[in-house]
Amino acid sequence: MANRHLSRSIVLQTLFEWDLNDIDKKGVQEVLERNIDEFAANKTDNAFIDKLLDGVMSKQPELDQVIEKAAPDWPIDRISPVDRNILRLGLYELLFADRKEVPAKVAINEAIELAKQFGGENSSRFVNGVLGAVYKEIGEPGKDEQSTRKKAVPFDQMPIQRLAGAVVYAQEGEDMYLALVHDIFGHWTLSKSKIAEDEELEAGATRALKEEIGLEVEIEAELGHNEYVASHPELGKVRKQVTYFLASSTYAELTLEKKGGLDDAQWFKVADILDLNFYEDILPIVTKAITMLVAKK
């Protein structure tokens, strides 16, 4: 059987040139033939390559819309050409390929491998995050074949999930630090966790910090609330209501819990915090915390 990963690499290289140089269809075919001759003569499945390349190009507008919804803080033109076309290729296989021929997880894993091979340092995490988000949205194979598609639920009828988190600070010598976590979409954010029905918000925030970054904290004040809509594999669209607190801790090593969505946790000096890349709804929470800390001095 021909090397499908090698074939996907050829398609990616061709898409890259097509995207970067705005090549017409005839020119794309010439680029494809040159890439096959140069990198994989007699080693590829040409029928598979042609089908994949034509599919991605024909579905490009729809694929770009999906990317923008899955990564709203990354407009298409801000994503590097390599990552952009890896996402298009992976999404095409995830959404439009025959799942008996290309299972969903194969499509995702192949795209991640292409990102590791051709992308930058953070490309594989970014690709994994976008494709993983889409995969959670569309569900497992056959899900919609066995039941009718659910109608959109009005906002006020969506299930509600409570979450709690905190801006954690610590004093080290003369400097004050905040503990932040980094997600796979390139943002620094706040550690948080779902709250059980019988759990108090402050207790949930304390537990979240211990579980997610290994810190014992003491809650000092409530900072505010955020609400956003997310997709749940069983419940569909849910309203996530998050309460954030200001909490103190000792300046100790952060130990990030191994789970999807986050890839780093660090302490930052307060003076450097506002230069970081935050989500729009998190920045006011962090700013309020810093204002309160400055007032305490």
C-alpha positions as a Python dict, from the first residue, in 0.01 Angstrom:
ca = {
    (1, 'M'): (0, 0, 0),
    (2, 'A'): (132, 345, -87),
    (3, 'N'): (260, 565, 198),
    (4, 'R'): (-41, 782, 280),
    (5, 'H'): (158, 1011, 509),
    (6, 'L'): (403, 1082, 228),
    (7, 'S'): (109, 1149, -4),
    (8, 'R'): (-38, 1397, 245),
    (9, 'S'): (301, 1568, 267),
    (10, 'I'): (299, 1616, -111),
    (11, 'V'): (-53, 1760, -97),
    (12, 'L'): (49, 1996, 184),
    (13, 'Q'): (351, 2124, -8),
    (14, 'T'): (131, 2183, -313),
    (15, 'L'): (-136, 2362, -108),
    (16, 'F'): (132, 2580, 47),
    (17, 'E'): (255, 2697, -293),
    (18, 'W'): (-101, 2741, -419),
    (19, 'D'): (-193, 2953, -118),
    (20, 'L'): (123, 3161, -110),
    (21, 'N'): (142, 3235, -483),
    (22, 'D'): (-229, 3242, -579),
    (23, 'I'): (-180, 2979, -849),
    (24, 'D'): (-463, 2884, -1087),
    (25, 'K'): (-587, 2527, -1127),
    (26, 'K'): (-359, 2447, -1422),
    (27, 'G'): (-61, 2583, -1233),
    (28, 'V'): (-151, 2378, -926),
    (29, 'Q'): (-141, 2059, -1131),
    (30, 'E'): (206, 2149, -1257),
    (31, 'V'): (322, 2217, -900),
    (32, 'L'): (177, 1885, -787),
    (33, 'E'): (351, 1690, -1062),
    (34, 'R'): (681, 1862, -983),
    (35, 'N'): (649, 1782, -612),
    (36, 'I'): (568, 1418, -681),
    (37, 'D'): (869, 1384, -915),
    (38, 'E'): (1100, 1560, -670),
    (39, 'F'): (997, 1404, -340),
    (40, 'A'): (812, 1078, -403),
    (41, 'A'): (841, 939, -753),
    (42, 'N'): (669, 598, -772),
    (43, 'K'): (600, 598, -398),
    (44, 'T'): (265, 772, -373),
    (45, 'D'): (-100, 691, -435),
    (46, 'N'): (-174, 939, -713),
    (47, 'A'): (-549, 879, -705),
    (48, 'F'): (-553, 954, -331),
    (49, 'I'): (-341, 1267, -382),
    (50, 'D'): (-562, 1403, -661),
    (51, 'K'): (-880, 1343, -462),
    (52, 'L'): (-739, 1503, -147),
    (53, 'L'): (-595, 1808, -323),
    (54, 'D'): (-910, 1872, -528),
    (55, 'G'): (-1126, 1826, -219),
    (56, 'V'): (-934, 2074, -4),
    (57, 'M'): (-926, 2336, -279),
    (58, 'S'): (-1296, 2302, -363),
    (59, 'K'): (-1400, 2318, 5),
    (60, 'Q'): (-1153, 2589, 105),
    (61, 'P'): (-1416, 2858, 187),
    (62, 'E'): (-1613, 2620, 410),
    (63, 'L'): (-1294, 2491, 576),
    (64, 'D'): (-1178, 2845, 653),
    (65, 'Q'): (-1513, 2924, 816),
    (66, 'V'): (-1475, 2621, 1043),
    (67, 'I'): (-1120, 2726, 1136),
    (68, 'E'): (-1237, 3076, 1227),
    (69, 'K'): (-1514, 2938, 1449),
    (70, 'A'): (-1283, 2686, 1620),
    (71, 'A'): (-1006, 2945, 1672),
    (72, 'P'): (-1189, 3281, 1689),
    (73, 'D'): (-882, 3469, 1810),
    (74, 'W'): (-682, 3360, 1506),
    (75, 'P'): (-814, 3512, 1181),
    (76, 'I'): (-716, 3304, 877),
    (77, 'D'): (-468, 3562, 753),
    (78, 'R'): (-288, 3560, 1092),
    (79, 'I'): (-228, 3186, 1085),
    (80, 'S'): (101, 3090, 918),
    (81, 'P'): (58, 2951, 563),
    (82, 'V'): (192, 2612, 672),
    (83, 'D'): (-41, 2579, 972),
    (84, 'R'): (-334, 2718, 773),
    (85, 'N'): (-303, 2450, 508),
    (86, 'I'): (-237, 2171, 755),
    (87, 'L'): (-567, 2268, 919),
    (88, 'R'): (-746, 2276, 584),
    (89, 'L'): (-612, 1933, 493),
    (90, 'G'): (-689, 1782, 833),
    (91, 'L'): (-1036, 1935, 848),
    (92, 'Y'): (-1120, 1814, 498),
    (93, 'E'): (-1038, 1456, 598),
    (94, 'L'): (-1217, 1497, 931),
    (95, 'L'): (-1535, 1644, 783),
    (96, 'F'): (-1562, 1514, 428),
    (97, 'A'): (-1353, 1197, 388),
    (98, 'D'): (-1501, 849, 408),
    (99, 'R'): (-1461, 760, 775),
    (100, 'K'): (-1423, 394, 691),
    (101, 'E'): (-1119, 490, 485),
    (102, 'V'): (-991, 770, 711),
    (103, 'P'): (-1118, 744, 1071),
    (104, 'A'): (-1151, 1077, 1252),
    (105, 'K'): (-861, 1016, 1486),
    (106, 'V'): (-638, 917, 1196),
    (107, 'A'): (-719, 1247, 1023),
    (108, 'I'): (-629, 1440, 1341),
    (109, 'N'): (-311, 1243, 1413),
    (110, 'E'): (-189, 1276, 1055),
    (111, 'A'): (-238, 1653, 1066),
    (112, 'I'): (-49, 1673, 1396),
    (113, 'E'): (240, 1477, 1246),
    (114, 'L'): (249, 1714, 947),
    (115, 'A'): (260, 2006, 1190),
    (116, 'K'): (553, 1851, 1374),
    (117, 'Q'): (731, 1786, 1045),
    (118, 'F'): (669, 2115, 863),
    (119, 'G'): (538, 2367, 1118),
    (120, 'G'): (689, 2576, 1394),
    (121, 'E'): (754, 2500, 1758),
    (122, 'N'): (389, 2536, 1865),
    (123, 'S'): (223, 2421, 1542),
    (124, 'S'): (136, 2070, 1655),
    (125, 'R'): (-35, 2196, 1973),
    (126, 'F'): (-227, 2457, 1777),
    (127, 'V'): (-341, 2207, 1511),
    (128, 'N'): (-435, 1956, 1780),
    (129, 'G'): (-639, 2219, 1962),
    (130, 'V'): (-836, 2332, 1656),
    (131, 'L'): (-905, 1985, 1519),
    (132, 'G'): (-983, 1853, 1867),
    (133, 'A'): (-1239, 2130, 1919),
    (134, 'V'): (-1407, 2048, 1586),
    (135, 'Y'): (-1404, 1677, 1666),
    (136, 'K'): (-1580, 1738, 1998),
    (137, 'E'): (-1837, 1950, 1818),
    (138, 'I'): (-1924, 1693, 1550),
    (139, 'G'): (-1912, 1394, 1786),
    (140, 'E'): (-1822, 1032, 1733),
    (141, 'P'): (-1861, 861, 1395),
    (142, 'G'): (-2219, 753, 1325),
    (143, 'K'): (-2367, 974, 1595),
    (144, 'D'): (-2588, 1170, 1357),
    (145, 'E'): (-2666, 864, 1145),
    (146, 'Q'): (-2851, 705, 1437),
    (147, 'S'): (-3054, 1006, 1547),
    (148, 'T'): (-3197, 1320, 1398),
    (149, 'R'): (-2994, 1637, 1434),
    (150, 'K'): (-3093, 1838, 1741),
    (151, 'K'): (-3250, 2177, 1693),
    (152, 'A'): (-3062, 2478, 1824),
    (153, 'V'): (-3146, 2542, 2190),
    (154, 'P'): (-3228, 2904, 2286),
    (155, 'F'): (-2970, 3066, 2513),
    (156, 'D'): (-3204, 3088, 2812),
    (157, 'Q'): (-3283, 2715, 2783),
    (158, 'M'): (-2923, 2590, 2765),
    (159, 'P'): (-2793, 2379, 3056),
    (160, 'I'): (-2573, 2575, 3298),
    (161, 'Q'): (-2236, 2459, 3430),
    (162, 'R'): (-2080, 2638, 3726),
    (163, 'L'): (-1703, 2686, 3738),
    (164, 'A'): (-1466, 2862, 3974),
    (165, 'G'): (-1108, 2980, 3940),
    (166, 'A'): (-867, 3236, 4076),
    (167, 'V'): (-596, 3490, 4015),
    (168, 'V'): (-323, 3354, 4241),
    (169, 'Y'): (-46, 3578, 4370),
    (170, 'A'): (267, 3514, 4573),
    (171, 'Q'): (542, 3731, 4719),
    (172, 'E'): (905, 3635, 4648),
    (173, 'G'): (1153, 3878, 4797),
    (174, 'E'): (1056, 4226, 4682),
    (175, 'D'): (865, 4100, 4380),
    (176, 'M'): (502, 3992, 4349),
    (177, 'Y'): (408, 3720, 4103),
    (178, 'L'): (88, 3582, 3948),
    (179, 'A'): (39, 3217, 3852),
    (180, 'L'): (-110, 3166, 3504),
    (181, 'V'): (-180, 2874, 3274),
    (182, 'H'): (-129, 2869, 2897),
    (183, 'D'): (-372, 2706, 2654),
    (184, 'I'): (-315, 2540, 2317),
    (185, 'F'): (-463, 2841, 2135),
    (186, 'G'): (-178, 3065, 2251),
    (187, 'H'): (-342, 3252, 2542),
    (188, 'W'): (-243, 3293, 2904),
    (189, 'T'): (-546, 3244, 3125),
    (190, 'L'): (-665, 3149, 3474),
    (191, 'S'): (-689, 2807, 3630),
    (192, 'K'): (-1050, 2697, 3689),
    (193, 'S'): (-1263, 2388, 3739),
    (194, 'K'): (-1626, 2270, 3726),
    (195, 'I'): (-1814, 2292, 4055),
    (196, 'A'): (-2024, 2006, 4186),
    (197, 'E'): (-2387, 2079, 4275),
    (198, 'D'): (-2318, 2057, 4650),
    (199, 'E'): (-1981, 2236, 4638),
    (200, 'E'): (-1921, 2595, 4747),
    (201, 'L'): (-1759, 2824, 4491),
    (202, 'E'): (-1461, 2911, 4710),
    (203, 'A'): (-1399, 2545, 4786),
    (204, 'G'): (-1419, 2465, 4415),
    (205, 'A'): (-1167, 2736, 4328),
    (206, 'T'): (-930, 2611, 4597),
    (207, 'R'): (-961, 2255, 4466),
    (208, 'A'): (-911, 2369, 4106),
    (209, 'L'): (-579, 2536, 4185),
    (210, 'K'): (-455, 2232, 4374),
    (211, 'E'): (-554, 1990, 4099),
    (212, 'E'): (-450, 2194, 3797),
    (213, 'I'): (-122, 2356, 3904),
    (214, 'G'): (-42, 2199, 4241),
    (215, 'L'): (-87, 2509, 4463),
    (216, 'E'): (-240, 2540, 4807),
    (217, 'V'): (-421, 2875, 4807),
    (218, 'E'): (-615, 3098, 5043),
    (219, 'I'): (-913, 3281, 4896),
    (220, 'E'): (-914, 3654, 4980),
    (221, 'A'): (-1182, 3822, 4768),
    (222, 'E'): (-1424, 3771, 4480),
    (223, 'L'): (-1312, 3935, 4153),
    (224, 'G'): (-1604, 3886, 3917),
    (225, 'H'): (-1796, 3659, 3684),
    (226, 'N'): (-1772, 3550, 3321),
    (227, 'E'): (-2015, 3354, 3108),
    (228, 'Y'): (-1965, 3187, 2771),
    (229, 'V'): (-2124, 2916, 2556),
    (230, 'A'): (-1936, 2592, 2488),
    (231, 'S'): (-2011, 2253, 2336),
    (232, 'H'): (-2054, 1944, 2552),
    (233, 'P'): (-2032, 1595, 2396),
    (234, 'E'): (-2359, 1481, 2560),
    (235, 'L'): (-2543, 1800, 2653),
    (236, 'G'): (-2477, 1999, 2336),
    (237, 'K'): (-2447, 2376, 2389),
    (238, 'V'): (-2402, 2473, 2755),
    (239, 'R'): (-2369, 2803, 2937),
    (240, 'K'): (-2052, 2808, 3145),
    (241, 'Q'): (-2072, 3053, 3434),
    (242, 'V'): (-1733, 3119, 3593),
    (243, 'T'): (-1666, 3295, 3924),
    (244, 'Y'): (-1311, 3419, 3980),
    (245, 'F'): (-1142, 3497, 4312),
    (246, 'L'): (-823, 3661, 4430),
    (247, 'A'): (-611, 3405, 4617),
    (248, 'S'): (-271, 3401, 4785),
    (249, 'S'): (-15, 3124, 4788),
    (250, 'T'): (351, 3058, 4853),
    (251, 'Y'): (592, 3101, 4563),
    (252, 'A'): (643, 2733, 4478),
    (253, 'E'): (702, 2530, 4165),
    (254, 'L'): (391, 2492, 3949),
    (255, 'T'): (296, 2139, 3846),
    (256, 'L'): (58, 2141, 3548),
    (257, 'E'): (-201, 1864, 3547),
    (258, 'K'): (-175, 1652, 3233),
    (259, 'K'): (-499, 1709, 3048),
    (260, 'G'): (-616, 1846, 2716),
    (261, 'G'): (-633, 2217, 2650),
    (262, 'L'): (-338, 2345, 2857),
    (263, 'D'): (30, 2317, 2778),
    (264, 'D'): (214, 2536, 3032),
    (265, 'A'): (194, 2705, 3373),
    (266, 'Q'): (426, 2982, 3492),
    (267, 'W'): (476, 3257, 3747),
    (268, 'F'): (496, 3611, 3608),
    (269, 'K'): (601, 3932, 3777),
    (270, 'V'): (300, 4161, 3814),
    (271, 'A'): (480, 4431, 3615),
    (272, 'D'): (499, 4200, 3311),
    (273, 'I'): (144, 4062, 3319),
    (274, 'L'): (-40, 4307, 3096),
    (275, 'D'): (200, 4245, 2805),
    (276, 'L'): (78, 3885, 2778),
    (277, 'N'): (-183, 3753, 2534),
    (278, 'F'): (-512, 3721, 2727),
    (279, 'Y'): (-868, 3649, 2622),
    (280, 'E'): (-1081, 3964, 2619),
    (281, 'D'): (-1303, 3844, 2905),
    (282, 'I'): (-1005, 3743, 3123),
    (283, 'L'): (-809, 4067, 3098),
    (284, 'P'): (-1056, 4272, 3310),
    (285, 'I'): (-1042, 4007, 3585),
    (286, 'V'): (-662, 4012, 3590),
    (287, 'T'): (-654, 4392, 3577),
    (288, 'K'): (-890, 4416, 3875),
    (289, 'A'): (-672, 4172, 4070),
    (290, 'I'): (-359, 4378, 4000),
    (291, 'T'): (-536, 4698, 4104),
    (292, 'M'): (-636, 4536, 4435),
    (293, 'L'): (-283, 4408, 4495),
    (294, 'V'): (-128, 4747, 4425),
    (295, 'A'): (-372, 4907, 4669),
    (296, 'K'): (-265, 4664, 4942),
    (297, 'K'): (98, 4776, 4932),
}
